[in-house]
Amino acid sequence: MANAQPIKERQYKMNPNYAINVRDKLFDKLLDAGFIYPIETTQWLSPLVIVPKKNGKLRICVDYCKLNAQTKKDLFPLPFLDSIIDFVVGHEM
């Protein structure tokens, strides 16, 4: 939406042990790999949510609820992956 107001949410409080883990696993690795890069400012910001898994590892999620409320809904959803594969199988390109 062209007239959408930017959503800038505050970060949720995070367990200090989780924060170290997030920095080590997410930011440092992705930064070193070139997948992400630092920015000075942004108009859109969604908070991280850290969810412990049953195996003890952490799942890093982003809460996009307020961002999703600002997006325009697509009336024509993407087709199922199975139907796409059936359509392209046997073609070189």
N, CA, C and O atoms as a GROMACS GRO file, in nm:
protein
  372
    1MET      N    1   0.083  -0.117   0.000
    1MET     CA    2   0.000   0.000   0.000
    1MET      C    3   0.088   0.124   0.000
    1MET      O    4   0.179   0.137   0.082
    2ALA      N    5   0.061   0.211  -0.089
    2ALA     CA    6   0.145   0.330  -0.102
    2ALA      C    7   0.129   0.425   0.015
    2ALA      O    8   0.222   0.499   0.047
    3ASN      N    9   0.014   0.424   0.080
    3ASN     CA   10  -0.008   0.516   0.191
    3ASN      C   11   0.009   0.451   0.328
    3ASN      O   12  -0.035   0.508   0.428
    4ALA      N   13   0.072   0.335   0.336
    4ALA     CA   14   0.091   0.264   0.462
    4ALA      C   15   0.189   0.339   0.552
    4ALA      O   16   0.293   0.388   0.505
    5GLN      N   17   0.156   0.348   0.678
    5GLN     CA   18   0.246   0.409   0.774
    5GLN      C   19   0.350   0.305   0.815
    5GLN      O   20   0.314   0.191   0.844
    6PRO      N   21   0.479   0.341   0.817
    6PRO     CA   22   0.582   0.246   0.857
    6PRO      C   23   0.559   0.192   0.998
    6PRO      O   24   0.520   0.265   1.088
    7ILE      N   25   0.584   0.064   1.014
    7ILE     CA   26   0.570  -0.002   1.143
    7ILE      C   27   0.709  -0.016   1.203
    7ILE      O   28   0.798  -0.077   1.142
    8LYS      N   29   0.729   0.039   1.321
    8LYS     CA   30   0.857   0.029   1.390
    8LYS      C   31   0.828  -0.016   1.532
    8LYS      O   32   0.799   0.066   1.620
    9GLU      N   33   0.836  -0.147   1.555
    9GLU     CA   34   0.807  -0.203   1.687
    9GLU      C   35   0.935  -0.214   1.769
    9GLU      O   36   1.044  -0.232   1.716
   10ARG      N   37   0.918  -0.204   1.900
   10ARG     CA   38   1.032  -0.221   1.990
   10ARG      C   39   1.065  -0.369   2.000
   10ARG      O   40   0.978  -0.454   1.985
   11GLN      N   41   1.192  -0.399   2.027
   11GLN     CA   42   1.236  -0.537   2.047
   11GLN      C   43   1.178  -0.589   2.178
   11GLN      O   44   1.173  -0.517   2.277
   12TYR      N   45   1.133  -0.714   2.178
   12TYR     CA   46   1.084  -0.776   2.300
   12TYR      C   47   1.201  -0.800   2.395
   12TYR      O   48   1.315  -0.814   2.350
   13LYS      N   49   1.174  -0.806   2.525
   13LYS     CA   50   1.279  -0.840   2.620
   13LYS      C   51   1.324  -0.982   2.591
   13LYS      O   52   1.243  -1.071   2.562
   14MET      N   53   1.456  -1.003   2.599
   14MET     CA   54   1.512  -1.132   2.561
   14MET      C   55   1.602  -1.183   2.673
   14MET      O   56   1.674  -1.106   2.736
   15ASN      N   57   1.596  -1.311   2.697
   15ASN     CA   58   1.686  -1.375   2.791
   15ASN      C   59   1.830  -1.343   2.748
   15ASN      O   60   1.864  -1.362   2.632
   16PRO      N   61   1.916  -1.294   2.839
   16PRO     CA   62   2.053  -1.257   2.801
   16PRO      C   63   2.131  -1.372   2.736
   16PRO      O   64   2.213  -1.348   2.648
   17ASN      N   65   2.106  -1.495   2.780
   17ASN     CA   66   2.173  -1.610   2.717
   17ASN      C   67   2.126  -1.629   2.573
   17ASN      O   68   2.205  -1.665   2.486
   18TYR      N   69   1.999  -1.604   2.549
   18TYR     CA   70   1.945  -1.612   2.414
   18TYR      C   71   2.006  -1.502   2.326
   18TYR      O   72   2.038  -1.526   2.209
   19ALA      N   73   2.023  -1.384   2.383
   19ALA     CA   74   2.077  -1.272   2.305
   19ALA      C   75   2.218  -1.303   2.254
   19ALA      O   76   2.250  -1.272   2.139
   20ILE      N   77   2.301  -1.363   2.337
   20ILE     CA   78   2.436  -1.401   2.294
   20ILE      C   79   2.428  -1.506   2.185
   20ILE      O   80   2.500  -1.499   2.086
   21ASN      N   81   2.339  -1.602   2.202
   21ASN     CA   82   2.321  -1.709   2.104
   21ASN      C   83   2.273  -1.652   1.970
   21ASN      O   84   2.320  -1.694   1.864
   22VAL      N   85   2.180  -1.558   1.975
   22VAL     CA   86   2.127  -1.497   1.853
   22VAL      C   87   2.238  -1.422   1.780
   22VAL      O   88   2.253  -1.435   1.659
   23ARG      N   89   2.316  -1.345   1.854
   23ARG     CA   90   2.424  -1.268   1.791
   23ARG      C   91   2.524  -1.363   1.725
   23ARG      O   92   2.567  -1.340   1.612
   24ASP      N   93   2.562  -1.469   1.797
   24ASP     CA   94   2.661  -1.564   1.743
   24ASP      C   95   2.606  -1.641   1.625
   24ASP      O   96   2.673  -1.653   1.522
   25LYS      N   97   2.485  -1.695   1.638
   25LYS     CA   98   2.432  -1.783   1.534
   25LYS      C   99   2.373  -1.709   1.416
   25LYS      O  100   2.388  -1.752   1.302
   26LEU      N  101   2.306  -1.600   1.444
   26LEU     CA  102   2.236  -1.532   1.335
   26LEU      C  103   2.320  -1.422   1.273
   26LEU      O  104   2.358  -1.429   1.157
   27PHE      N  105   2.346  -1.320   1.352
   27PHE     CA  106   2.408  -1.201   1.295
   27PHE      C  107   2.551  -1.225   1.247
   27PHE      O  108   2.584  -1.190   1.134
   28ASP      N  109   2.635  -1.283   1.330
   28ASP     CA  110   2.775  -1.301   1.291
   28ASP      C  111   2.789  -1.392   1.170
   28ASP      O  112   2.864  -1.361   1.077
   29LYS      N  113   2.718  -1.505   1.170
   29LYS     CA  114   2.730  -1.600   1.058
   29LYS      C  115   2.672  -1.541   0.929
   29LYS      O  116   2.733  -1.553   0.823
   30LEU      N  117   2.555  -1.479   0.938
   30LEU     CA  118   2.493  -1.423   0.818
   30LEU      C  119   2.571  -1.302   0.766
   30LEU      O  120   2.579  -1.281   0.646
   31LEU      N  121   2.628  -1.224   0.857
   31LEU     CA  122   2.709  -1.110   0.818
   31LEU      C  123   2.836  -1.157   0.747
   31LEU      O  124   2.872  -1.104   0.642
   32ASP      N  125   2.903  -1.256   0.804
   32ASP     CA  126   3.024  -1.311   0.742
   32ASP      C  127   2.995  -1.374   0.606
   32ASP      O  128   3.078  -1.366   0.515
   33ALA      N  129   2.879  -1.436   0.592
   33ALA     CA  130   2.843  -1.501   0.466
   33ALA      C  131   2.797  -1.400   0.361
   33ALA      O  132   2.784  -1.436   0.244
   34GLY      N  133   2.771  -1.275   0.400
   34GLY     CA  134   2.727  -1.174   0.305
   34GLY      C  135   2.577  -1.176   0.279
   34GLY      O  136   2.531  -1.110   0.186
   35PHE      N  137   2.499  -1.250   0.360
   35PHE     CA  138   2.354  -1.254   0.342
   35PHE      C  139   2.287  -1.129   0.396
   35PHE      O  140   2.182  -1.087   0.346
   36ILE      N  141   2.347  -1.069   0.499
   36ILE     CA  142   2.292  -0.946   0.557
   36ILE      C  143   2.403  -0.842   0.564
   36ILE      O  144   2.521  -0.876   0.552
   37TYR      N  145   2.365  -0.718   0.583
   37TYR     CA  146   2.462  -0.610   0.598
   37TYR      C  147   2.405  -0.508   0.696
   37TYR      O  148   2.284  -0.492   0.706
   38PRO      N  149   2.492  -0.438   0.766
   38PRO     CA  150   2.443  -0.340   0.864
   38PRO      C  151   2.383  -0.217   0.795
   38PRO      O  152   2.429  -0.176   0.688
   39ILE      N  153   2.281  -0.161   0.857
   39ILE     CA  154   2.220  -0.038   0.807
   39ILE      C  155   2.215   0.062   0.922
   39ILE      O  156   2.212   0.023   1.039
   40GLU      N  157   2.213   0.189   0.889
   40GLU     CA  158   2.211   0.294   0.991
   40GLU      C  159   2.071   0.313   1.049
   40GLU      O  160   2.053   0.308   1.171
   41THR      N  161   1.973   0.334   0.963
   41THR     CA  162   1.836   0.357   1.010
   41THR      C  163   1.738   0.284   0.918
   41THR      O  164   1.771   0.250   0.805
   42THR      N  165   1.620   0.262   0.969
   42THR     CA  166   1.514   0.200   0.890
   42THR      C  167   1.380   0.255   0.935
   42THR      O  168   1.364   0.297   1.049
   43GLN      N  169   1.283   0.253   0.846
   43GLN     CA  170   1.149   0.297   0.882
   43GLN      C  171   1.063   0.179   0.925
   43GLN      O  172   0.960   0.198   0.991
   44TRP      N  173   1.103   0.058   0.889
   44TRP     CA  174   1.026  -0.062   0.922
   44TRP      C  175   1.110  -0.150   1.013
   44TRP      O  176   1.227  -0.175   0.985
   45LEU      N  177   1.052  -0.196   1.123
   45LEU     CA  178   1.126  -0.278   1.218
   45LEU      C  179   1.030  -0.376   1.287
   45LEU      O  180   0.929  -0.335   1.344
   46SER      N  181   1.063  -0.505   1.280
   46SER     CA  182   0.982  -0.608   1.345
   46SER      C  183   1.069  -0.680   1.448
   46SER      O  184   1.186  -0.706   1.422
   47PRO      N  185   1.012  -0.713   1.564
   47PRO     CA  186   1.092  -0.773   1.672
   47PRO      C  187   1.121  -0.921   1.649
   47PRO      O  188   1.044  -0.992   1.584
   48LEU      N  189   1.234  -0.965   1.705
   48LEU     CA  190   1.270  -1.106   1.704
   48LEU      C  191   1.197  -1.178   1.817
   48LEU      O  192   1.170  -1.120   1.922
   49VAL      N  193   1.165  -1.304   1.794
   49VAL     CA  194   1.106  -1.389   1.895
   49VAL      C  195   1.191  -1.515   1.900
   49VAL      O  196   1.209  -1.582   1.799
   50ILE      N  197   1.243  -1.548   2.018
   50ILE     CA  198   1.327  -1.666   2.035
   50ILE      C  199   1.243  -1.776   2.099
   50ILE      O  200   1.185  -1.757   2.206
   51VAL      N  201   1.238  -1.891   2.032
   51VAL     CA  202   1.157  -2.003   2.080
   51VAL      C  203   1.249  -2.122   2.101
   51VAL      O  204   1.311  -2.170   2.006
   52PRO      N  205   1.259  -2.173   2.226
   52PRO     CA  206   1.340  -2.293   2.248
   52PRO      C  207   1.271  -2.417   2.191
   52PRO      O  208   1.151  -2.438   2.210
   53LYS      N  209   1.350  -2.499   2.121
   53LYS     CA  210   1.298  -2.624   2.065
   53LYS      C  211   1.309  -2.735   2.170
   53LYS      O  212   1.374  -2.717   2.272
   54LYS      N  213   1.245  -2.849   2.144
   54LYS     CA  214   1.251  -2.962   2.237
   54LYS      C  215   1.392  -3.017   2.251
   54LYS      O  216   1.429  -3.070   2.356
   55ASN      N  217   1.473  -3.004   2.142
   55ASN     CA  218   1.609  -3.059   2.146
   55ASN      C  219   1.709  -2.964   2.212
   55ASN      O  220   1.829  -2.993   2.214
   56GLY      N  221   1.663  -2.850   2.265
   56GLY     CA  222   1.750  -2.757   2.334
   56GLY      C  223   1.803  -2.644   2.248
   56GLY      O  224   1.854  -2.545   2.299
   57LYS      N  225   1.791  -2.658   2.116
   57LYS     CA  226   1.836  -2.552   2.026
   57LYS      C  227   1.732  -2.439   2.026
   57LYS      O  228   1.621  -2.455   2.076
   58LEU      N  229   1.771  -2.326   1.969
   58LEU     CA  230   1.680  -2.212   1.964
   58LEU      C  231   1.631  -2.189   1.822
   58LEU      O  232   1.706  -2.202   1.726
   59ARG      N  233   1.504  -2.155   1.811
   59ARG     CA  234   1.447  -2.115   1.682
   59ARG      C  235   1.432  -1.964   1.685
   59ARG      O  236   1.372  -1.908   1.777
   60ILE      N  237   1.488  -1.899   1.585
   60ILE     CA  238   1.482  -1.753   1.577
   60ILE      C  239   1.372  -1.717   1.477
   60ILE      O  240   1.380  -1.752   1.359
   61CYS      N  241   1.271  -1.645   1.525
   61CYS     CA  242   1.158  -1.606   1.443
   61CYS      C  243   1.146  -1.454   1.445
   61CYS      O  244   1.203  -1.387   1.531
   62VAL      N  245   1.072  -1.400   1.350
   62VAL     CA  246   1.043  -1.257   1.344
   62VAL      C  247   0.892  -1.239   1.351
   62VAL      O  248   0.818  -1.306   1.279
   63ASP      N  249   0.846  -1.149   1.438
   63ASP     CA  250   0.703  -1.123   1.453
   63ASP      C  251   0.660  -1.020   1.350
   63ASP      O  252   0.680  -0.900   1.368
   64TYR      N  253   0.600  -1.067   1.241
   64TYR     CA  254   0.555  -0.980   1.132
   64TYR      C  255   0.406  -0.949   1.140
   64TYR      O  256   0.348  -0.907   1.039
   65CYS      N  257   0.342  -0.967   1.255
   65CYS     CA  258   0.196  -0.947   1.266
   65CYS      C  259   0.155  -0.807   1.221
   65CYS      O  260   0.064  -0.793   1.140
   66LYS      N  261   0.220  -0.703   1.274
   66LYS     CA  262   0.180  -0.566   1.238
   66LYS      C  263   0.219  -0.532   1.094
   66LYS      O  264   0.149  -0.456   1.028
   67LEU      N  265   0.329  -0.588   1.045
   67LEU     CA  266   0.367  -0.568   0.906
   67LEU      C  267   0.263  -0.632   0.814
   67LEU      O  268   0.222  -0.572   0.714
   68ASN      N  269   0.221  -0.753   0.846
   68ASN     CA  270   0.121  -0.822   0.764
   68ASN      C  271  -0.010  -0.746   0.760
   68ASN      O  272  -0.081  -0.750   0.659
   69ALA      N  273  -0.044  -0.677   0.868
   69ALA     CA  274  -0.168  -0.599   0.870
   69ALA      C  275  -0.162  -0.482   0.771
   69ALA      O  276  -0.266  -0.433   0.727
   70GLN      N  277  -0.041  -0.437   0.736
   70GLN     CA  278  -0.024  -0.325   0.643
   70GLN      C  279  -0.013  -0.369   0.497
   70GLN      O  280  -0.021  -0.285   0.407
   71THR      N  281   0.004  -0.497   0.472
   71THR     CA  282   0.025  -0.543   0.335
   71THR      C  283  -0.107  -0.568   0.263
   71THR      O  284  -0.209  -0.598   0.324
   72LYS      N  285  -0.101  -0.553   0.134
   72LYS     CA  286  -0.217  -0.576   0.050
   72LYS      C  287  -0.231  -0.727   0.027
   72LYS      O  288  -0.134  -0.793  -0.010
   73LYS      N  289  -0.348  -0.778   0.048
   73LYS     CA  290  -0.372  -0.922   0.033
   73LYS      C  291  -0.382  -0.959  -0.114
   73LYS      O  292  -0.441  -0.885  -0.194
   74ASP      N  293  -0.324  -1.074  -0.150
   74ASP     CA  294  -0.327  -1.122  -0.288
   74ASP      C  295  -0.451  -1.208  -0.307
   74ASP      O  296  -0.468  -1.309  -0.238
   75LEU      N  297  -0.538  -1.170  -0.400
   75LEU     CA  298  -0.660  -1.246  -0.425
   75LEU      C  299  -0.634  -1.374  -0.503
   75LEU      O  300  -0.720  -1.462  -0.509
   76PHE      N  301  -0.515  -1.385  -0.564
   76PHE     CA  302  -0.479  -1.502  -0.642
   76PHE      C  303  -0.356  -1.565  -0.579
   76PHE      O  304  -0.244  -1.532  -0.618
   77PRO      N  305  -0.374  -1.657  -0.484
   77PRO     CA  306  -0.260  -1.717  -0.416
   77PRO      C  307  -0.176  -1.803  -0.510
   77PRO      O  308  -0.222  -1.845  -0.616
   78LEU      N  309  -0.053  -1.828  -0.469
   78LEU     CA  310   0.035  -1.914  -0.548
   78LEU      C  311  -0.021  -2.055  -0.554
   78LEU      O  312  -0.083  -2.100  -0.458
   79PRO      N  313   0.000  -2.125  -0.664
   79PRO     CA  314  -0.048  -2.263  -0.673
   79PRO      C  315   0.034  -2.355  -0.582
   79PRO      O  316   0.143  -2.319  -0.537
   80PHE      N  317  -0.020  -2.472  -0.557
   80PHE     CA  318   0.051  -2.569  -0.476
   80PHE      C  319   0.179  -2.612  -0.548
   80PHE      O  320   0.183  -2.622  -0.671
   81LEU      N  321   0.283  -2.639  -0.471
   81LEU     CA  322   0.412  -2.678  -0.527
   81LEU      C  323   0.400  -2.804  -0.612
   81LEU      O  324   0.467  -2.815  -0.714
   82ASP      N  325   0.317  -2.898  -0.570
   82ASP     CA  326   0.300  -3.022  -0.647
   82ASP      C  327   0.250  -2.994  -0.788
   82ASP      O  328   0.297  -3.057  -0.883
   83SER      N  329   0.157  -2.902  -0.803
   83SER     CA  330   0.104  -2.873  -0.936
   83SER      C  331   0.208  -2.802  -1.023
   83SER      O  332   0.211  -2.821  -1.144
   84ILE      N  333   0.294  -2.720  -0.963
   84ILE     CA  334   0.401  -2.654  -1.038
   84ILE      C  335   0.501  -2.758  -1.088
   84ILE      O  336   0.543  -2.754  -1.204
   85ILE      N  337   0.540  -2.850  -1.001
   85ILE     CA  338   0.636  -2.953  -1.040
   85ILE      C  339   0.579  -3.041  -1.150
   85ILE      O  340   0.649  -3.073  -1.246
   86ASP      N  341   0.451  -3.079  -1.139
   86ASP     CA  342   0.387  -3.159  -1.244
   86ASP      C  343   0.389  -3.086  -1.378
   86ASP      O  344   0.405  -3.149  -1.483
   87PHE      N  345   0.374  -2.956  -1.376
   87PHE     CA  346   0.369  -2.877  -1.498
   87PHE      C  347   0.507  -2.865  -1.564
   87PHE      O  348   0.516  -2.866  -1.687
   88VAL      N  349   0.614  -2.854  -1.485
   88VAL     CA  350   0.747  -2.829  -1.542
   88VAL      C  351   0.830  -2.955  -1.562
   88VAL      O  352   0.936  -2.948  -1.624
   89VAL      N  353   0.787  -3.067  -1.510
   89VAL     CA  354   0.866  -3.189  -1.522
   89VAL      C  355   0.885  -3.227  -1.670
   89VAL      O  356   0.791  -3.223  -1.749
   90GLY      N  357   1.005  -3.263  -1.704
   90GLY     CA  358   1.036  -3.304  -1.842
   90GLY      C  359   1.081  -3.189  -1.931
   90GLY      O  360   1.123  -3.213  -2.044
   91HIS      N  361   1.072  -3.065  -1.883
   91HIS     CA  362   1.116  -2.950  -1.961
   91HIS      C  363   1.256  -2.910  -1.919
   91HIS      O  364   1.289  -2.911  -1.801
   92GLU      N  365   1.338  -2.874  -2.017
   92GLU     CA  366   1.476  -2.834  -1.987
   92GLU      C  367   1.480  -2.694  -1.923
   92GLU      O  368   1.559  -2.671  -1.832
   93MET      N  369   1.396  -2.604  -1.969
   93MET     CA  370   1.391  -2.468  -1.913
   93MET      C  371   1.249  -2.431  -1.879
   93MET      O  372   1.225  -2.320  -1.831
   0.00000   0.00000   0.00000
